Amino acid sequence: MIVSAGRLWLLTTASSGYVVRLDADDTPRCAHWGPPLTLDQARDLPPGAEELPVEGGERFGVPALQLRYADGVRGAEWRFLGEELDGERLVLRLADRHYPLEIGLHYRLRGEVLERHTTLVNHGDTPITLLRCDSAAWSPPGREAWRLTHVSGEWGGEFRLRRTPLPVAETVLTSRRGHSGHEVNPWLMLDAGEATEAHGEVWSTALAWSGSWRMTVRREHGGGLTWSGGHGHDGLTWRLEPGGRAETPVFAGVYSPDGFGGASHRWHDYLRDDRLRPVVYNSWEATGFAISPGQQLALAERAAALGAEVFVVDDGWFAGRSSDRAGLGDWHADPGRFPDGLEPLADAVRALGMGFGLWVEPESVNPDSELARTRPEWILGQPHRRATQVRNQLLLDFSRDEVAEWALGRLDHLVGRYGVAFLKWDMNRPVTEAGDDVWIPYIRNVYAVLDRLRAAHPGLLVEGCASGGGRADPGMLARTDQIWTSDNTDAAQRLAIQHGYGHLYPAATMGAWVTDSPNAQTARITPLAFRFHVAMAGALGLGGDLLRWSEQELAEAAGLVARYKEIRPVIHRGRLDRLGEHAVQYSHEDRVVVLIRRPSTLLPATAPVRPRGLEPGAAYRDEDTGAVHHGAVLLSHGLPQPLPFDATSTLTRLRRLR
């Protein structure tokens, strides 16, 4: 609900309140972000911190909006033009007092989440240079201490949770790589150092942008805290031409009065839909580049027998692709490997009862490709600068509309010709040799291609990938069904990756494979059940060389896939509770699923795992043993840990009795 009261606006959700007011100089300020307030209570608040800090006057904090007019003047002085209020949407329209610049501060309530972004319009006849244009700035009430929670990592080790005291200083989280980043992800959580998983106040924000980005958190002496965030890394500038309009991505916020778990629940509800993701088999770890129709069909037959619902042919299917040195950009079946095209394999996969899927990397090109030879002007670069090859490839300049149109045409052709049901969209390198005018339109055109492709093929499922989890963010999840969380498929190492990912993103969006033992990356040996119990925590996939699995392994895997499908509605649609780093609980309607995984004997002995959210007065039947447990007993005494050996795990299914 949004209430307008003169120069004050009160935005209220079921568990939070946000108050914006104008001061005497028409500067918009955040007077409150926290528990719900009445309008009378909101009127008693002091003005608070600026909603979009600019340069000028006695401002020495982090500017969210930095600009320079044609005459060299910087900053802005506000003049209020009016409001636009429509249901759960609010726009505060402002202008500079002297220059022909209009600024719109946009607010939208979606459940428990407040979305914010900014628009700028140049009504003058000379360009305006934007040195920084953030989506929003945020400021909770002051506290004596502050603690920052976020994720960081690297390729193969993404989404590692970090929780550290926040210094009295400016702390910057950023990606300069042209994608969301393996090193850090565009969200954060802040608390006063006393929140737990289920208790205490937590403030959290997430940026819906899949390119470079920056967030700067400023803690002041005396407990004040503000942070600002938006697209583009430091040093980028934009020109706002006469008559031009700029719009930033959504920077959304959540206030949780019930701990980090409460913040995650709100984000999951915001980002999740009710669709069940299919069990996918992907051939990459089984074959690498050395693929053939017969081999792929043999794998497809085994995958179908295990219960896979989609079969994805990964890298190596297109012209010239025998290694990572050639072929990117030439998106048609390799005539040497598939002389009859992909139609026979796609038809055979569908005859086995599975959808047919393909891996693509539309933004990249190998210098050794027909596309590079015939369209060299499409390759991203700058005059008088060496072209950087990463993984033996360059980037196409997706900021150019003709490149985006070409990519859309090729993808539309592939999906239509082969009846593709699942597209894995990869992006294996950072952006390099890009000018200021590339970074923002590049991502907007990636979004446009995805949006238009999905509109043309409504049943198409898309998995977002960037060398694993390098492009995971709310902007990409608005256009894809799931994220390939990491190229690291070692189940023991995946636990920490999945733990961090789940702080913001729903389980249904977390692609996770069961692969071979020993693992291809780490050579770790783990039982099949443990690998499944890790991958079951998200969107289950299969990625091992099934042609080498024993009959016993195949039979066990088929049973575990069937078990996963039975509990999939609970995992994909239910509420996720973290019961420590290695245990997760899903609750949906009258069902509860608990996965407990013990990766190593080096971990200290732990107490029983206590479920959350059960009804103390209700009884719960274990669907495997038939035993009936009282909710109060389970809440107090918990479920036993797995046996104290390496890579042990348990799956418990409970159903509430009426």
Number of C-alpha atoms within 10 A of each C-alpha: 15 21 16 15 11 9 15 20 23 22 24 24 18 10 16 20 22 22 25 24 27 20 15 9 10 16 19 26 22 25 26 24 22 21 16 19 19 10 16 8 9 20 17 9 13 13 20 19 22 23 22 22 24 23 18 13 9 6 10 10 16 20 21 24 21 20 21 16 18 11 8 9 10 17 17 22 17 18 18 19 13 12 17 12 15 10 11 16 18 22 20 19 18 22 20 15 13 10 15 16 21 20 22 21 20 19 23 22 20 15 16 22 21 24 23 23 22 24 19 21 20 20 16 14 11 15 18 25 18 19 17 22 26 27 27 29 26 23 23 22 15 15 13 10 19 20 17 20 19 22 23 18 17 16 17 21 20 28 30 19 19 12 13 12 14 20 16 17 11 15 15 13 19 23 22 17 20 25 24 28 28 25 20 21 28 29 23 21 23 25 24 19 19 13 18 15 17 17 15 17 22 28 23 24 24 24 29 25 28 27 26 24 26 19 25 19 26 21 21 15 12 11 14 18 21 21 22 26 28 29 30 26 20 14 8 15 19 20 16 20 17 16 13 14 15 16 14 19 21 25 28 25 25 24 28 25 20 18 20 26 23 23 27 25 22 19 26 23 18 17 14 19 14 10 11 17 21 19 25 26 29 28 25 19 18 21 19 13 17 15 21 14 17 11 14 18 18 12 22 28 19 18 30 19 15 22 20 26 20 26 32 26 25 21 24 25 27 25 21 22 22 18 13 15 16 20 26 30 25 21 19 17 20 20 14 12 20 20 10 13 18 20 14 14 20 22 15 15 24 18 10 19 16 26 21 25 27 22 22 23 18 23 23 21 25 26 21 17 18 18 19 20 11 9 11 12 11 18 21 22 20 12 7 6 8 9 16 14 13 14 11 16 21 25 28 27 24 27 21 15 13 12 18 23 15 14 21 20 13 17 20 18 15 18 20 13 11 18 18 23 21 24 23 24 20 22 20 18 21 17 23 19 14 15 12 13 13 18 26 20 16 23 20 18 19 19 19 16 22 20 16 13 18 17 11 13 16 10 11 18 19 22 22 27 27 25 19 24 30 33 28 30 25 24 20 23 22 15 19 22 23 26 28 24 31 27 19 22 24 26 29 21 16 23 21 17 24 27 21 19 23 23 28 27 25 27 27 28 28 28 28 31 31 25 24 25 19 13 18 15 12 12 11 14 15 19 16 19 19 23 25 23 22 27 25 27 29 24 27 27 25 25 20 25 19 22 14 11 15 10 9 9 15 19 13 15 21 18 13 19 19 15 13 21 17 11 16 23 19 22 28 25 22 25 21 26 23 21 18 12 15 18 24 20 24 25 22 16 11 13 19 25 23 25 19 25 26 23 21 13 13 10 11 8 9 10 11 14 20 18 23 20 12 18 14 13 10 13 20 24 17 17 13 10 10 10 10 15 16 16 21 15 14 20 17 14 14 16 18 13 18 17 13 17 13 19 21 21 24 18 17 15 18 22 18 19 12 7
